[in-house]
Amino acid sequence: MIDLLAIAPHPDDAELLCGGTLIRAADGGHRTGILDLTAGELGSRGTPEGREAEAAKAGQILGLSVRRNLGLADARIHNDEESRARLVEAIRELRPRTAILPYFEGRHPDHGAASQLAYDACFLAGLRNYPASGQPHRPTKVLYALAYREHALKPTFVVDTSDVFERKLEAIRCYASQFDGVKALGELFPADVSLYELVRIQDAHYGSLIRVAYGEPFYTRETMRVVDVTDLPVSTF
C-alpha cells in the first residue's frame, strides 16, 4: 500500500508540482510513489530512454518507494475506457491512501486530460464490479497540485517545504535534458530567468502565503475540517 501517490502526465511533472511534499512524506516514514502516465516521448528535448534514466535518478532523491509508468501515448492522453481500465488496475495494485493529481486546467492538453482521467479512475477503482483486475480500492483523499498555473484557484492549503526545497530542486535538476537552459515553466514566462530560478520564485511565493520560506499549493474540492479554531497556524496580522 502507498500512503501518497502522485499521478502525473509526464516524467518530471511530479517533481515540479509536488516534489517537496513527496520528500516530506518519505522523510516522515510514509510510502510514497509516482505513477507517470506517459514516457514524454514526444517532447522536443531529450529522448525517452534518457528521460527514463533521469526519472529513476530523481526518484531516488525523492525517496520514493515505487515509480511506475503506465505507458499511455504522450500528447494523446484521453479519458477513454481503455485508459481508465489500465489506470484502475494500477491504482488497485498500488492502493494509495492519498492521491495527488494535476490541476484540471493547463497549457499542455495532457494535463487537463490526465486530471480528469485520474479522478475518474480513482473513483472507478473502488467499484467492486468494475471490469478490471485487482481488488477494489479507492483513495481516501484526492489533492490537486496548483503550482505554475497563471489563473489557478486560491490554494486550500500550502505544504511547508522549506526544509526540503533544495532536495526538490536537486531532483528537478536530474532532468537536464528537459530543463537546462530553459527560461519558461508552464504558463510563466518572465524574461532572463532560468527554469530553476522560476521554481524557486514560485515556491517562495507560495511559502510566503503561510509565512515560511518555501511551499507547495494544493486544492481540494471538499471543505477542509478544523477541530480547534484557537490553534490555527498562519497569523492574520
N, C-alpha and C positions, 0 to 999 in steps of 0.2 A: 504494500500500500504506500502511495506517495502522499505526503502531507500537503505539498504545494507544487502544482504543475502549471507551467506557463505553456500555452498553446500559441504558436507563432507562425506566421506565413512563411518566413524565410530564416535561414541561419543568420544570426546577428540581431534580429528584431528583439528577441527576449533580452539579450544583453543590454540593448539600448533602453528598452522600456521598463524593465524591472530587475536588472542585474543586481542592483544593491539590495533589493528586497529578497531575492533568492539567496544571496550571500548571508544576509542576516538570519534568514530562516535556517540555513545549513549550520551556521555557527551556533544557533540555539538548539541543535540536536534534531532538527526536523529532516525528513527525507524529502529532497527536492528534485524536480525534473523539468526538462524542456521537451516538448513534442513539436518539432519543426514539421510543418505540413508539406513543404517542398524543399528541393535542394538549391533553389535560387539559380537554376541552370540557365535562365535567360538574362541574367544580369549582364550589364555592359562591361563589367570589370571582373578579372579573375576567371577561374574555371570551377566547375562543380567539384572536381577532385580536390583542388586547393582549398575551396571553401569548407569541404568536409573536414579536412585536417585542421583548419582554423577553428571550426566549431568544437572539435574534440579538445583542442588545447584550451579554448575559452571555458568549456565545461569543467575542466579540472580546476581552473582558477575560481570558478563559481562554487565549487564543492558539490556539484550535482551527484545525486545517487543514480540517475538514469538520464540518458538523452536518446531520443528516437527520431527517426524521420519517416513520415507517413508515405512519402513518395508520390504526392499529388503533383500535377503539372504546374510549373511556375507560370505566373501571369494568366493562368486559366483555372483558378480555383472557383468552383461552383458549388452552391449548396444543393447538390442533387442527391438522389437516392444512393448511388454507389459511394460517393464521398462520405455521406452521413454514416453508412454502414461500416466503412473502414475506420472512421474516427470513433464510432461507438465501440467497436471491438478493442481499439487501443485504450479508450477510457475504462472499459470494463477490466482490461488487463492491469492497468496501472492504478486504478481505483483511487484517484486523487480526492482528498478531503476538501481542498480549495483549488479552484482553477482561475488563472489569470488569462484574460482574453484581450485581443487588440480592441481599441476603441472602435465603435461601429461606423465611423466615417474616416476617410483618409485619402490622400492624393493617389496612392497606388491602389488600383482596383482590388488587388488581392486582400488588402487589409480589411475593407468592409465586408467582403465576401467571407473571409476567414472568421470574422467576428460572429456573423450570423450562423455560419456552418457549425462553429464550435459551440455556440449557445444551444442550437437545436440538438446537436449530438449529446451534449451534457444532459439534456432532458430525456432524450430517447433512450440513452444508455440505462436509465432506471426502469424502463418498461419491461416487465417480465416476458411479454410475448413479442417484443421487437425482434425481427429476424436477423440476428447477428450472433456470433459465437461469444461465449463468456457469460458469467453470472451478472445479473442486473446490478448496476451501481450508478449512483448519481451524486456528483459533488454537493456538499452542503452549501458551499458559497461560491458564487461567480463574481470576480472582480474585473473591471475594465481599466487597462492602463491608459492614461491620458496624455503622457508626455509627448512633446513635439507636434502638437496639434494647434494650429493658429486660432481656431474658434472652438476650442474644447469647452465642455461644461466646467463649472467650478468643481474642484475635487470634493468628493465626500470625505476623504481623509488623505493625509500625506504620511508616508513612512519615513521616519528619520534614518537616513543612510549616511550620516556624516562620518561615522567611524569606518565605513567600508567603501566610501566613494572611490578612493584611489585603486582599490582592488577591482571595482566595477570598471574603471577606466582601463585598467590593465587587461581585463577580459575583452573589452571592445577593441583595444589595440591589437589583439590577436588577428583581427580581420584586416590586416594591412592591405590585402588585395582589393578590398572594398573601400577603405576609408583614408588611406594615406594620400595626402594632397587634396582631399575633398573639402569643400567650403560650403556645403549645404546639407541640411538634415530635415527630412520630412517636408513640412511646409515653411521652414525657417531659412531665410536667405540673407543674413547680414553680410556685408562686404568684408573681405580680407580677414576672415576669422576661420580657423581650421575647424573641422568637424569635432575634433576632440575638445576644443575650447567651447564649441557650441553646447556639447554635453555638459561641461562644467557650468556654463552660464544658465542653462535650463534647470539643472538640478539645484543650483544655488538659488534660483528664483523660487522654486517650489519649497526649498528648505526655509526660505525667509518667511513663507506663509505660516510656518509653525515655529518660527524663531530659532531655527538651527542652521547649520552651515549648508547641508545638502539634504534633499528629499526627493521622493518619487510619488507622483499623484495617482490616485485611483478613484473610480466612480462605482457606486453600486445603485442598481435600480430600486432596491428596497431601502427603507429608512433604517439607519443605524440605531441600535438600542443604547441607552445610557442608564446606568443604575444609580449613580450618585452625582448629582449636579454640583455638589460642593467641592468636587475633586476633579474638575475638568482641566486638562492641560491647555496651554497657549493663552497667555494673558490678553485681555481685551485692550488694555491701555499700555 
